[in-house]
Amino acid sequence: MLERPEDLREDELLRMLGEWGLGDVSLRYAAVGFGDHHWVAEADRRWFVTVADLVTKGDTLDGLRAAMDTAHELRGRDGLDFVVAPLPTPAGQTVRPLGPRYAVSVFPFLDGVSGEFGREWTPRERADVLGLLAVLHRQRPPAAAPVLRPELGLRGLLEKALAGSLQWAEGPFSDPARNLLREYAPVLRQRLAEFDALVTGLDGAPVVTHGEPHPGNLLSHDGGYALVDWDTAGLAPHDRGGAPTTWPATPRSPGGPRTRPRCPSTACAGIWRRRACTRTGSARRTSVPRTWRRAGTAWWRRCGTSPTSGEPRPPRKE
């Protein structure tokens, strides 16, 4: 996030960092990323501190902890160096709550060059990242890994809006949004039906997935690549994590249709990200304003532009 949270004091964050043994550090706010707040903590070395806004992310503390524990085990137990995993406290906790809204994790600071959201992969990058994902898919699932079901988050809200029964919040974009939904309702219903058909065709055992292996979460480091932002990690069909977000079509074969590349570990039928799944057993009630903030987050992550102004999103830096 580009701005500091107004309701979070740095002295409170410093006290929390004491649980990692980092009480005597200087903090510098890092205006990078989207959805979380970041600081660089520095003493004799540097650490990357992430403060997750659970309200904006639409996540729960237990859900975030499960994902972070998954990343920690993948790196510690399985030795996956490309997993940028959180550092645990001496008590073994990868996430600590900071009030009712925020959650803190601490990561090693890596010097590297981060990718940019929305940029298309080069053939070399695509091959390298697919290699990482193939290794990830072959790992034994960590005990903490959340099981993710292929469902559309907030689908009930969308269907209520399409049916005209949603109670809208009053705001400058309410009328334009209602008009767009009304205009494109047939198309949206068709896409929902297509999604349901794709889910019906999913098969195979679930594998460990990152959830968002796009260029914005890729860090060039120490002659290779590292994947950051493991808060979307979980067990799911390989389709969810077996392909990067941006896939150019491969050349059309003689007399045949245009096809998409396949994951080297398992055949990937398409792109399935966390936005189209929910954790097993989870259920959350949200207000309309909060729902639209989360919808805007998903749009910005997917399209690289503001859902309201159309302005490009600033490139992510780690």
Phi and psi restraints in degrees (value plus and minus 20) as a CYANA .aco file:
   2 LEU   PHI    -102.3   -62.3
   2 LEU   PSI     -39.5     0.5
   3 GLU   PHI    -141.5  -101.5
   3 GLU   PSI     126.9   166.9
   4 ARG   PHI     -86.1   -46.1
   4 ARG   PSI     126.2   166.2
   5 PRO   PHI     -89.8   -49.8
   5 PRO   PSI     111.7   151.7
   6 GLU   PHI     -91.2   -51.2
   6 GLU   PSI     -44.2    -4.2
   7 ASP   PHI    -122.2   -82.2
   7 ASP   PSI       0.9    40.9
   8 LEU   PHI    -147.9  -107.9
   8 LEU   PSI     101.9   141.9
   9 ARG   PHI    -116.7   -76.7
   9 ARG   PSI     120.3   160.3
  10 GLU   PHI     -87.8   -47.8
  10 GLU   PSI     -48.8    -8.8
  11 ASP   PHI     -85.8   -45.8
  11 ASP   PSI     -53.0   -13.0
  12 GLU   PHI     -87.8   -47.8
  12 GLU   PSI     -58.9   -18.9
  13 LEU   PHI     -85.4   -45.4
  13 LEU   PSI     -60.4   -20.4
  14 LEU   PHI     -81.5   -41.5
  14 LEU   PSI     -61.8   -21.8
  15 ARG   PHI     -82.2   -42.2
  15 ARG   PSI     -59.8   -19.8
  16 MET   PHI     -85.0   -45.0
  16 MET   PSI     -59.0   -19.0
  17 LEU   PHI     -84.9   -44.9
  17 LEU   PSI     -39.1     0.9
  18 GLY   PHI     -79.4   -39.4
  18 GLY   PSI     -44.7    -4.7
  19 GLU   PHI     -89.3   -49.3
  19 GLU   PSI     -38.9     1.1
  20 TRP   PHI    -116.9   -76.9
  20 TRP   PSI     -16.4    23.6
  21 GLY   PHI      58.0    98.0
  21 GLY   PSI       3.2    43.2
  22 LEU   PHI    -134.9   -94.9
  22 LEU   PSI      17.7    57.7
  23 GLY   PHI     -90.6   -50.6
  23 GLY   PSI     -47.7    -7.7
  24 ASP   PHI    -124.6   -84.6
  24 ASP   PSI      46.0    86.0
  25 VAL   PHI    -150.8  -110.8
  25 VAL   PSI     139.9   179.9
  26 SER   PHI    -116.4   -76.4
  26 SER   PSI     128.4   168.4
  27 LEU   PHI    -136.8   -96.8
  27 LEU   PSI     116.1   156.1
  28 ARG   PHI    -149.4  -109.4
  28 ARG   PSI     103.2   143.2
  29 TYR   PHI     -89.0   -49.0
  29 TYR   PSI     114.3   154.3
  30 ALA   PHI    -129.9   -89.9
  30 ALA   PSI      89.2   129.2
  31 ALA   PHI    -102.4   -62.4
  31 ALA   PSI      50.8    90.8
  32 VAL   PHI    -155.0  -115.0
  32 VAL   PSI     147.0   187.0
  33 GLY   PHI      58.6    98.6
  33 GLY   PSI    -196.3  -156.3
  34 PHE   PHI    -170.7  -130.7
  34 PHE   PSI     106.0   146.0
  35 GLY   PHI      81.3   121.3
  35 GLY   PSI     -47.3    -7.3
  36 ASP   PHI    -143.7  -103.7
  36 ASP   PSI     143.2   183.2
  37 HIS   PHI    -127.5   -87.5
  37 HIS   PSI     125.9   165.9
  38 HIS   PHI    -152.6  -112.6
  38 HIS   PSI     125.3   165.3
  39 TRP   PHI    -152.9  -112.9
  39 TRP   PSI     132.0   172.0
  40 VAL   PHI    -122.7   -82.7
  40 VAL   PSI     100.5   140.5
  41 ALA   PHI    -118.3   -78.3
  41 ALA   PSI     114.9   154.9
  42 GLU   PHI    -158.5  -118.5
  42 GLU   PSI     115.6   155.6
  43 ALA   PHI    -162.4  -122.4
  43 ALA   PSI    -130.5   -90.5
  44 ASP   PHI     -99.9   -59.9
  44 ASP   PSI     -31.8     8.2
  45 ARG   PHI    -168.5  -128.5
  45 ARG   PSI    -197.0  -157.0
  46 ARG   PHI    -140.4  -100.4
  46 ARG   PSI     129.7   169.7
  47 TRP   PHI    -152.1  -112.1
  47 TRP   PSI     134.9   174.9
  48 PHE   PHI    -128.1   -88.1
  48 PHE   PSI      95.4   135.4
  49 VAL   PHI    -123.3   -83.3
  49 VAL   PSI     106.6   146.6
  50 THR   PHI    -133.8   -93.8
  50 THR   PSI     108.9   148.9
  51 VAL   PHI    -134.0   -94.0
  51 VAL   PSI      87.3   127.3
  52 ALA   PHI    -102.1   -62.1
  52 ALA   PSI     113.6   153.6
  53 ASP   PHI    -111.5   -71.5
  53 ASP   PSI      79.8   119.8
  54 LEU   PHI     -84.4   -44.4
  54 LEU   PSI     -49.2    -9.2
  55 VAL   PHI     -88.8   -48.8
  55 VAL   PSI     -69.2   -29.2
  56 THR   PHI     -85.6   -45.6
  56 THR   PSI     -59.2   -19.2
  57 LYS   PHI     -93.3   -53.3
  57 LYS   PSI     -40.1    -0.1
  58 GLY   PHI      48.9    88.9
  58 GLY   PSI      10.3    50.3
  59 ASP   PHI    -132.5   -92.5
  59 ASP   PSI     154.7   194.7
  60 THR   PHI    -138.3   -98.3
  60 THR   PSI     140.4   180.4
  61 LEU   PHI     -81.2   -41.2
  61 LEU   PSI     -63.5   -23.5
  62 ASP   PHI     -84.1   -44.1
  62 ASP   PSI     -59.6   -19.6
  63 GLY   PHI     -85.6   -45.6
  63 GLY   PSI     -63.2   -23.2
  64 LEU   PHI     -85.4   -45.4
  64 LEU   PSI     -61.4   -21.4
  65 ARG   PHI     -82.5   -42.5
  65 ARG   PSI     -60.4   -20.4
  66 ALA   PHI     -81.0   -41.0
  66 ALA   PSI     -62.6   -22.6
  67 ALA   PHI     -87.0   -47.0
  67 ALA   PSI     -62.5   -22.5
  68 MET   PHI     -87.7   -47.7
  68 MET   PSI     -58.4   -18.4
  69 ASP   PHI     -83.6   -43.6
  69 ASP   PSI     -55.4   -15.4
  70 THR   PHI     -82.1   -42.1
  70 THR   PSI     -67.8   -27.8
  71 ALA   PHI     -82.1   -42.1
  71 ALA   PSI     -62.0   -22.0
  72 HIS   PHI     -81.5   -41.5
  72 HIS   PSI     -61.8   -21.8
  73 GLU   PHI     -90.6   -50.6
  73 GLU   PSI     -56.3   -16.3
  74 LEU   PHI     -81.6   -41.6
  74 LEU   PSI     -58.5   -18.5
  75 ARG   PHI    -100.3   -60.3
  75 ARG   PSI     -64.5   -24.5
  76 GLY   PHI     -94.9   -54.9
  76 GLY   PSI     -67.3   -27.3
  77 ARG   PHI     -98.3   -58.3
  77 ARG   PSI     -64.3   -24.3
  78 ASP   PHI    -117.8   -77.8
  78 ASP   PSI     -28.0    12.0
  79 GLY   PHI      48.9    88.9
  79 GLY   PSI      11.3    51.3
  80 LEU   PHI    -102.5   -62.5
  80 LEU   PSI      79.9   119.9
  81 ASP   PHI     -87.6   -47.6
  81 ASP   PSI     -41.2    -1.2
  82 PHE   PHI    -100.1   -60.1
  82 PHE   PSI     -24.8    15.2
  83 VAL   PHI    -108.1   -68.1
  83 VAL   PSI      92.5   132.5
  84 VAL   PHI    -104.6   -64.6
  84 VAL   PSI      74.8   114.8
  85 ALA   PHI    -120.1   -80.1
  85 ALA   PSI     134.8   174.8
  86 PRO   PHI     -90.5   -50.5
  86 PRO   PSI     132.1   172.1
  87 LEU   PHI    -107.8   -67.8
  87 LEU   PSI     110.6   150.6
  88 PRO   PHI    -100.0   -60.0
  88 PRO   PSI     136.6   176.6
  89 THR   PHI     -91.8   -51.8
  89 THR   PSI     147.8   187.8
  90 PRO   PHI     -75.8   -35.8
  90 PRO   PSI     -44.1    -4.1
  91 ALA   PHI    -104.3   -64.3
  91 ALA   PSI     -20.4    19.6
  92 GLY   PHI      67.3   107.3
  92 GLY   PSI      -3.8    36.2
  93 GLN   PHI    -118.6   -78.6
  93 GLN   PSI     109.7   149.7
  94 THR   PHI    -110.1   -70.1
  94 THR   PSI     -36.6     3.4
  95 VAL   PHI    -157.8  -117.8
  95 VAL   PSI     117.3   157.3
  96 ARG   PHI    -148.9  -108.9
  96 ARG   PSI     115.4   155.4
  97 PRO   PHI     -91.6   -51.6
  97 PRO   PSI     122.0   162.0
  98 LEU   PHI    -144.6  -104.6
  98 LEU   PSI      66.5   106.5
  99 GLY   PHI      58.0    98.0
  99 GLY   PSI    -195.1  -155.1
 100 PRO   PHI     -96.6   -56.6
 100 PRO   PSI     -35.4     4.6
 101 ARG   PHI    -125.6   -85.6
 101 ARG   PSI     -49.3    -9.3
 102 TYR   PHI    -134.1   -94.1
 102 TYR   PSI     139.3   179.3
 103 ALA   PHI    -162.8  -122.8
 103 ALA   PSI     117.0   157.0
 104 VAL   PHI    -129.7   -89.7
 104 VAL   PSI     116.2   156.2
 105 SER   PHI    -153.7  -113.7
 105 SER   PSI     131.7   171.7
 106 VAL   PHI    -142.2  -102.2
 106 VAL   PSI     113.2   153.2
 107 PHE   PHI    -144.6  -104.6
 107 PHE   PSI     136.6   176.6
 108 PRO   PHI     -85.9   -45.9
 108 PRO   PSI     125.5   165.5
 109 PHE   PHI    -106.2   -66.2
 109 PHE   PSI     103.3   143.3
 110 LEU   PHI    -131.4   -91.4
 110 LEU   PSI     108.8   148.8
 111 ASP   PHI    -101.9   -61.9
 111 ASP   PSI      99.6   139.6
 112 GLY   PHI    -191.7  -151.7
 112 GLY   PSI    -195.9  -155.9
 113 VAL   PHI    -136.8   -96.8
 113 VAL   PSI     102.2   142.2
 114 SER   PHI    -107.0   -67.0
 114 SER   PSI     135.3   175.3
 115 GLY   PHI     -99.7   -59.7
 115 GLY   PSI     158.9   198.9
 116 GLU   PHI    -138.4   -98.4
 116 GLU   PSI     117.2   157.2
 117 PHE   PHI     -81.5   -41.5
 117 PHE   PSI     119.6   159.6
 118 GLY   PHI      63.9   103.9
 118 GLY   PSI     -28.0    12.0
 119 ARG   PHI    -101.1   -61.1
 119 ARG   PSI     120.4   160.4
 120 GLU   PHI     -97.4   -57.4
 120 GLU   PSI     123.6   163.6
 121 TRP   PHI     -86.7   -46.7
 121 TRP   PSI     125.5   165.5
 122 THR   PHI    -100.7   -60.7
 122 THR   PSI     140.4   180.4
 123 PRO   PHI     -76.2   -36.2
 123 PRO   PSI     -58.3   -18.3
 124 ARG   PHI     -86.4   -46.4
 124 ARG   PSI     -65.5   -25.5
 125 GLU   PHI     -81.0   -41.0
 125 GLU   PSI     -64.2   -24.2
 126 ARG   PHI     -79.1   -39.1
 126 ARG   PSI     -65.5   -25.5
 127 ALA   PHI     -84.3   -44.3
 127 ALA   PSI     -62.6   -22.6
 128 ASP   PHI     -85.3   -45.3
 128 ASP   PSI     -63.4   -23.4
 129 VAL   PHI     -89.4   -49.4
 129 VAL   PSI     -58.6   -18.6
 130 LEU   PHI     -82.4   -42.4
 130 LEU   PSI     -53.9   -13.9
 131 GLY   PHI     -84.0   -44.0
 131 GLY   PSI     -61.6   -21.6
 132 LEU   PHI     -83.3   -43.3
 132 LEU   PSI     -63.3   -23.3
 133 LEU   PHI     -87.5   -47.5
 133 LEU   PSI     -54.4   -14.4
 134 ALA   PHI     -83.2   -43.2
 134 ALA   PSI     -62.1   -22.1
 135 VAL   PHI     -83.0   -43.0
 135 VAL   PSI     -64.0   -24.0
 136 LEU   PHI     -79.9   -39.9
 136 LEU   PSI     -64.1   -24.1
 137 HIS   PHI     -84.8   -44.8
 137 HIS   PSI     -43.5    -3.5
 138 ARG   PHI    -107.0   -67.0
 138 ARG   PSI     -24.7    15.3
 139 GLN   PHI     -95.4   -55.4
 139 GLN   PSI     128.7   168.7
 140 ARG   PHI     -86.2   -46.2
 140 ARG   PSI     110.1   150.1
 141 PRO   PHI     -79.7   -39.7
 141 PRO   PSI     108.4   148.4
 142 PRO   PHI     -81.3   -41.3
 142 PRO   PSI     131.4   171.4
 143 ALA   PHI     -81.6   -41.6
 143 ALA   PSI     -50.9   -10.9
 144 ALA   PHI    -103.5   -63.5
 144 ALA   PSI     -29.7    10.3
 145 ALA   PHI     -79.6   -39.6
 145 ALA   PSI     102.9   142.9
 146 PRO   PHI     -90.2   -50.2
 146 PRO   PSI     123.9   163.9
 147 VAL   PHI    -109.7   -69.7
 147 VAL   PSI     102.9   142.9
 148 LEU   PHI    -127.7   -87.7
 148 LEU   PSI     111.2   151.2
 149 ARG   PHI    -118.9   -78.9
 149 ARG   PSI     126.8   166.8
 150 PRO   PHI     -96.1   -56.1
 150 PRO   PSI      59.6    99.6
 151 GLU   PHI    -149.3  -109.3
 151 GLU   PSI     133.2   173.2
 152 LEU   PHI    -104.9   -64.9
 152 LEU   PSI      97.8   137.8
 153 GLY   PHI     -80.6   -40.6
 153 GLY   PSI     119.3   159.3
 154 LEU   PHI      41.7    81.7
 154 LEU   PSI       4.9    44.9
 155 ARG   PHI     -82.7   -42.7
 155 ARG   PSI     -58.5   -18.5
 156 GLY   PHI     -79.2   -39.2
 156 GLY   PSI     -57.3   -17.3
 157 LEU   PHI     -85.5   -45.5
 157 LEU   PSI     -63.4   -23.4
 158 LEU   PHI     -82.8   -42.8
 158 LEU   PSI     -62.9   -22.9
 159 GLU   PHI     -87.3   -47.3
 159 GLU   PSI     -54.3   -14.3
 160 LYS   PHI     -84.3   -44.3
 160 LYS   PSI     -60.4   -20.4
 161 ALA   PHI     -84.6   -44.6
 161 ALA   PSI     -60.9   -20.9
 162 LEU   PHI     -86.3   -46.3
 162 LEU   PSI     -52.5   -12.5
 163 ALA   PHI    -101.9   -61.9
 163 ALA   PSI     -27.9    12.1
 164 GLY   PHI      60.8   100.8
 164 GLY   PSI      -5.5    34.5
 165 SER   PHI    -125.6   -85.6
 165 SER   PSI     -14.8    25.2
 166 LEU   PHI     -99.7   -59.7
 166 LEU   PSI     115.0   155.0
 167 GLN   PHI    -105.8   -65.8
 167 GLN   PSI      86.9   126.9
 168 TRP   PHI    -102.6   -62.6
 168 TRP   PSI     126.8   166.8
 169 ALA   PHI     -97.5   -57.5
 169 ALA   PSI     128.9   168.9
 170 GLU   PHI    -102.0   -62.0
 170 GLU   PSI     104.3   144.3
 171 GLY   PHI    -187.1  -147.1
 171 GLY   PSI     152.0   192.0
 172 PRO   PHI     -86.8   -46.8
 172 PRO   PSI     -38.6     1.4
 173 PHE   PHI    -128.4   -88.4
 173 PHE   PSI     -16.1    23.9
 174 SER   PHI     -83.8   -43.8
 174 SER   PSI     -71.9   -31.9
 175 ASP   PHI     -82.9   -42.9
 175 ASP   PSI     -67.8   -27.8
 176 PRO   PHI     -78.6   -38.6
 176 PRO   PSI     -58.6   -18.6
 177 ALA   PHI     -86.5   -46.5
 177 ALA   PSI     -63.1   -23.1
 178 ARG   PHI     -80.6   -40.6
 178 ARG   PSI     -61.9   -21.9
 179 ASN   PHI     -84.7   -44.7
 179 ASN   PSI     -61.1   -21.1
 180 LEU   PHI     -84.6   -44.6
 180 LEU   PSI     -62.9   -22.9
 181 LEU   PHI     -82.4   -42.4
 181 LEU   PSI     -60.9   -20.9
 182 ARG   PHI     -84.0   -44.0
 182 ARG   PSI     -61.2   -21.2
 183 GLU   PHI     -89.0   -49.0
 183 GLU   PSI     -59.2   -19.2
 184 TYR   PHI    -125.6   -85.6
 184 TYR   PSI      -4.2    35.8
 185 ALA   PHI     -76.5   -36.5
 185 ALA   PSI     -65.2   -25.2
 186 PRO   PHI     -80.3   -40.3
 186 PRO   PSI     -59.8   -19.8
 187 VAL   PHI     -86.7   -46.7
 187 VAL   PSI     -62.6   -22.6
 188 LEU   PHI     -83.8   -43.8
 188 LEU   PSI     -61.4   -21.4
 189 ARG   PHI     -84.1   -44.1
 189 ARG   PSI     -56.6   -16.6
 190 GLN   PHI     -85.4   -45.4
 190 GLN   PSI     -60.9   -20.9
 191 ARG   PHI     -85.9   -45.9
 191 ARG   PSI     -57.4   -17.4
 192 LEU   PHI     -82.6   -42.6
 192 LEU   PSI     -61.7   -21.7
 193 ALA   PHI     -84.6   -44.6
 193 ALA   PSI     -58.6   -18.6
 194 GLU   PHI     -85.3   -45.3
 194 GLU   PSI     -59.9   -19.9
 195 PHE   PHI     -81.4   -41.4
 195 PHE   PSI     -65.4   -25.4
 196 ASP   PHI     -80.2   -40.2
 196 ASP   PSI     -58.6   -18.6
 197 ALA   PHI     -87.0   -47.0
 197 ALA   PSI     -59.3   -19.3
 198 LEU   PHI     -84.7   -44.7
 198 LEU   PSI     -60.8   -20.8
 199 VAL   PHI     -83.0   -43.0
 199 VAL   PSI     -59.7   -19.7
 200 THR   PHI     -81.2   -41.2
 200 THR   PSI     -51.0   -11.0
 201 GLY   PHI    -107.6   -67.6
 201 GLY   PSI     -20.3    19.7
 202 LEU   PHI     -89.5   -49.5
 202 LEU   PSI     120.1   160.1
 203 ASP   PHI    -165.8  -125.8
 203 ASP   PSI     155.8   195.8
 204 GLY   PHI      70.0   110.0
 204 GLY   PSI     139.8   179.8
 205 ALA   PHI     -91.3   -51.3
 205 ALA   PSI     125.1   165.1
 206 PRO   PHI     -86.3   -46.3
 206 PRO   PSI     131.7   171.7
 207 VAL   PHI    -147.8  -107.8
 207 VAL   PSI     148.1   188.1
 208 VAL   PHI     -93.9   -53.9
 208 VAL   PSI     106.1   146.1
 209 THR   PHI    -145.1  -105.1
 209 THR   PSI     130.6   170.6
 210 HIS   PHI     -99.7   -59.7
 210 HIS   PSI     -65.8   -25.8
 211 GLY   PHI      87.0   127.0
 211 GLY   PSI     -57.7   -17.7
 212 GLU   PHI    -161.4  -121.4
 212 GLU   PSI      44.5    84.5
 213 PRO   PHI    -103.6   -63.6
 213 PRO   PSI      37.3    77.3
 214 HIS   PHI    -117.3   -77.3
 214 HIS   PSI     150.4   190.4
 215 PRO   PHI     -76.4   -36.4
 215 PRO   PSI     -51.1   -11.1
 216 GLY   PHI     -85.9   -45.9
 216 GLY   PSI     -39.1     0.9
 217 ASN   PHI    -126.2   -86.2
 217 ASN   PSI      -3.9    36.1
 218 LEU   PHI    -130.2   -90.2
 218 LEU   PSI     109.4   149.4
 219 LEU   PHI    -140.1  -100.1
 219 LEU   PSI     102.5   142.5
 220 SER   PHI     -99.3   -59.3
 220 SER   PSI      98.5   138.5
 221 HIS   PHI    -170.1  -130.1
 221 HIS   PSI     109.7   149.7
 222 ASP   PHI      33.7    73.7
 222 ASP   PSI      22.2    62.2
 223 GLY   PHI      59.3    99.3
 223 GLY   PSI     -14.2    25.8
 224 GLY   PHI    -164.9  -124.9
 224 GLY   PSI    -179.0  -139.0
 225 TYR   PHI    -140.7  -100.7
 225 TYR   PSI     128.1   168.1
 226 ALA   PHI    -150.4  -110.4
 226 ALA   PSI     126.1   166.1
 227 LEU   PHI    -123.1   -83.1
 227 LEU   PSI     108.7   148.7
 228 VAL   PHI    -129.7   -89.7
 228 VAL   PSI     156.2   196.2
 229 ASP   PHI      40.8    80.8
 229 ASP   PSI      49.8    89.8
 230 TRP   PHI    -112.7   -72.7
 230 TRP   PSI      -3.0    37.0
 231 ASP   PHI     -90.0   -50.0
 231 ASP   PSI     -30.2     9.8
 232 THR   PHI    -122.4   -82.4
 232 THR   PSI     -10.5    29.5
 233 ALA   PHI     -89.5   -49.5
 233 ALA   PSI     129.2   169.2
 234 GLY   PHI     154.2   194.2
 234 GLY   PSI     152.8   192.8
 235 LEU   PHI    -105.7   -65.7
 235 LEU   PSI     108.5   148.5
 236 ALA   PHI    -181.1  -141.1
 236 ALA   PSI     147.2   187.2
 237 PRO   PHI     -75.0   -35.0
 237 PRO   PSI     128.0   168.0
 238 HIS   PHI     -78.8   -38.8
 238 HIS   PSI     -42.2    -2.2
 239 ASP   PHI     -79.7   -39.7
 239 ASP   PSI     -48.9    -8.9
 240 ARG   PHI     -86.6   -46.6
 240 ARG   PSI     -57.0   -17.0
 241 GLY   PHI    -145.0  -105.0
 241 GLY   PSI      -7.7    32.3
 242 GLY   PHI    -111.2   -71.2
 242 GLY   PSI     -20.8    19.2
 243 ALA   PHI    -162.5  -122.5
 243 ALA   PSI     122.6   162.6
 244 PRO   PHI     -83.0   -43.0
 244 PRO   PSI     147.7   187.7
 245 THR   PHI     -86.0   -46.0
 245 THR   PSI     -56.2   -16.2
 246 THR   PHI    -130.7   -90.7
 246 THR   PSI      90.3   130.3
 247 TRP   PHI    -135.1   -95.1
 247 TRP   PSI      92.2   132.2
 248 PRO   PHI     -93.4   -53.4
 248 PRO   PSI     126.7   166.7
 249 ALA   PHI     -90.4   -50.4
 249 ALA   PSI     127.7   167.7
 250 THR   PHI     -98.7   -58.7
 250 THR   PSI     141.5   181.5
 251 PRO   PHI     -77.0   -37.0
 251 PRO   PSI     127.8   167.8
 252 ARG   PHI     -89.4   -49.4
 252 ARG   PSI     109.8   149.8
 253 SER   PHI     -95.7   -55.7
 253 SER   PSI     134.6   174.6
 254 PRO   PHI     -75.7   -35.7
 254 PRO   PSI      98.1   138.1
 255 GLY   PHI      54.2    94.2
 255 GLY   PSI     -14.7    25.3
 256 GLY   PHI    -140.7  -100.7
 256 GLY   PSI     151.1   191.1
 257 PRO   PHI     -97.2   -57.2
 257 PRO   PSI     143.4   183.4
 258 ARG   PHI     -91.5   -51.5
 258 ARG   PSI     114.2   154.2
 259 THR   PHI    -138.9   -98.9
 259 THR   PSI     149.1   189.1
 260 ARG   PHI    -129.5   -89.5
 260 ARG   PSI     132.6   172.6
 261 PRO   PHI     -81.8   -41.8
 261 PRO   PSI     141.8   181.8
 262 ARG   PHI    -138.8   -98.8
 262 ARG   PSI     128.4   168.4
 263 CYS   PHI     -85.4   -45.4
 263 CYS   PSI     117.2   157.2
 264 PRO   PHI     -87.8   -47.8
 264 PRO   PSI     -39.6     0.4
 265 SER   PHI    -109.5   -69.5
 265 SER   PSI     -58.9   -18.9
 266 THR   PHI    -170.3  -130.3
 266 THR   PSI     135.1   175.1
 267 ALA   PHI     -87.7   -47.7
 267 ALA   PSI     109.8   149.8
 268 CYS   PHI    -124.3   -84.3
 268 CYS   PSI      98.8   138.8
 269 ALA   PHI     -98.1   -58.1
 269 ALA   PSI     -38.5     1.5
 270 GLY   PHI     154.6   194.6
 270 GLY   PSI    -184.1  -144.1
 271 ILE   PHI    -126.3   -86.3
 271 ILE   PSI     103.9   143.9
 272 TRP   PHI    -153.2  -113.2
 272 TRP   PSI      91.9   131.9
 273 ARG   PHI    -128.8   -88.8
 273 ARG   PSI     155.6   195.6
 274 ARG   PHI     -83.0   -43.0
 274 ARG   PSI     -43.9    -3.9
 275 ARG   PHI     -81.5   -41.5
 275 ARG   PSI     -37.8     2.2
 276 ALA   PHI    -130.2   -90.2
 276 ALA   PSI      11.0    51.0
 277 CYS   PHI    -175.1  -135.1
 277 CYS   PSI     140.7   180.7
 278 THR   PHI    -153.0  -113.0
 278 THR   PSI     136.5   176.5
 279 ARG   PHI     -92.3   -52.3
 279 ARG   PSI     121.2   161.2
 280 THR   PHI     -77.2   -37.2
 280 THR   PSI     110.3   150.3
 281 GLY   PHI      62.1   102.1
 281 GLY   PSI     -21.2    18.8
 282 SER   PHI    -110.0   -70.0
 282 SER   PSI     126.3   166.3
 283 ALA   PHI    -171.9  -131.9
 283 ALA   PSI     107.9   147.9
 284 ARG   PHI    -150.8  -110.8
 284 ARG   PSI     120.1   160.1
 285 ARG   PHI    -123.9   -83.9
 285 ARG   PSI     112.5   152.5
 286 THR   PHI    -149.4  -109.4
 286 THR   PSI     134.7   174.7
 287 SER   PHI    -102.2   -62.2
 287 SER   PSI     141.5   181.5
 288 VAL   PHI     -82.7   -42.7
 288 VAL   PSI     -65.9   -25.9
 289 PRO   PHI     -78.9   -38.9
 289 PRO   PSI     -62.3   -22.3
 290 ARG   PHI     -85.5   -45.5
 290 ARG   PSI     -57.6   -17.6
 291 THR   PHI     -80.5   -40.5
 291 THR   PSI     -64.2   -24.2
 292 TRP   PHI     -91.0   -51.0
 292 TRP   PSI     -49.5    -9.5
 293 ARG   PHI     -83.2   -43.2
 293 ARG   PSI     -62.2   -22.2
 294 ARG   PHI     -89.3   -49.3
 294 ARG   PSI     -55.1   -15.1
 295 ALA   PHI     -83.5   -43.5
 295 ALA   PSI     -60.1   -20.1
 296 GLY   PHI     -83.9   -43.9
 296 GLY   PSI     -58.0   -18.0
 297 THR   PHI     -80.2   -40.2
 297 THR   PSI     -67.1   -27.1
 298 ALA   PHI     -82.2   -42.2
 298 ALA   PSI     -62.0   -22.0
 299 TRP   PHI     -81.1   -41.1
 299 TRP   PSI     -68.0   -28.0
 300 TRP   PHI     -82.6   -42.6
 300 TRP   PSI     -61.6   -21.6
 301 ARG   PHI     -83.8   -43.8
 301 ARG   PSI     -58.2   -18.2
 302 ARG   PHI    -100.1   -60.1
 302 ARG   PSI     -61.4   -21.4
 303 CYS   PHI    -123.8   -83.8
 303 CYS   PSI     -37.1     2.9
 304 GLY   PHI      58.4    98.4
 304 GLY   PSI     -11.0    29.0
 305 THR   PHI    -152.6  -112.6
 305 THR   PSI     140.2   180.2
 306 SER   PHI     -87.6   -47.6
 306 SER   PSI     116.1   156.1
 307 PRO   PHI     -91.4   -51.4
 307 PRO   PSI     -31.0     9.0
 308 THR   PHI    -129.1   -89.1
 308 THR   PSI     -66.6   -26.6
 309 SER   PHI    -116.7   -76.7
 309 SER   PSI     -40.5    -0.5
 310 GLY   PHI      61.2   101.2
 310 GLY   PSI     -19.3    20.7
 311 GLU   PHI     -88.8   -48.8
 311 GLU   PSI     124.6   164.6
 312 PRO   PHI     -88.5   -48.5
 312 PRO   PSI     127.9   167.9
 313 ARG   PHI     -97.9   -57.9
 313 ARG   PSI     119.6   159.6
 314 PRO   PHI     -80.3   -40.3
 314 PRO   PSI     123.7   163.7
 315 PRO   PHI     -84.6   -44.6
 315 PRO   PSI     125.1   165.1
 316 ARG   PHI    -101.4   -61.4
 316 ARG   PSI     118.4   158.4
 317 LYS   PHI    -149.2  -109.2
 317 LYS   PSI     124.0   164.0
